[in-house]
Amino acid sequence: MKRAIFPGTFDPFTIGHASLVRRGLNVVDEIVISIGINDSKRSYFSLEQRIKMIEKLYADEPRVSVGSYDSLTVDFANKVDAKFIIRGIRSVNDFEYEKTIADMNRNISGIETLVLFTEPELTHISSTIVRELLRYKHDVSKFIPDGIDINTD
């Protein structure tokens, strides 16, 4: 059984994230969408809201689950018995950052990072930008998967 984690803050979960999960399931048997708790980031949605939104989106996909963690990503991967970390790359800048972290993660844990390049039509989408649009009351429906209700309590 090949299990991977897909770590991020997912604030909010976007169509770019959904694309990576869909494509990742072609490579691994299971994906644990892993919401990292980062106190230095100001969240738009609470951790509970994000978990609820993503669980609802994947309610009919038994190969996808959701977890949260407040530790090193590799420690959480070990906790859920995942041998892989899935990461998406939109640009050269993302590559440099992700390569450094992937090298360190492999060095300290043996866990491999699987890099998926973002589909070209989705490279402009980021949770940061979607969050900013939400703060200023703009419609973000074209950036959010159909099953995500951004009005979830």
BELPEPE-V683056 format. One record per run of one state. SS is the DSSP state (H for helix, E for strand, L for the rest). FROM is the first residue (numbers start at 1). TO is the last residue. If there is no record, write none. Layout:
BEGIN
SS&FROM&TO + SS&FROM&TO
END
This chain:
BEGIN
L&1&2 + E&3&8 + L&9&14 + H&15&24 + L&25&29 + E&30&36 + L&37&46 + H&47&57 + L&58&63 + E&64&69 + L&70&72 + H&73&79 + L&80&83 + E&84&89 + L&90&91 + H&92&109 + L&110&111 + E&112&117 + L&118&119 + H&120&122 + L&123&126 + H&127&135 + L&136&140 + H&141&143 + L&144&153
END
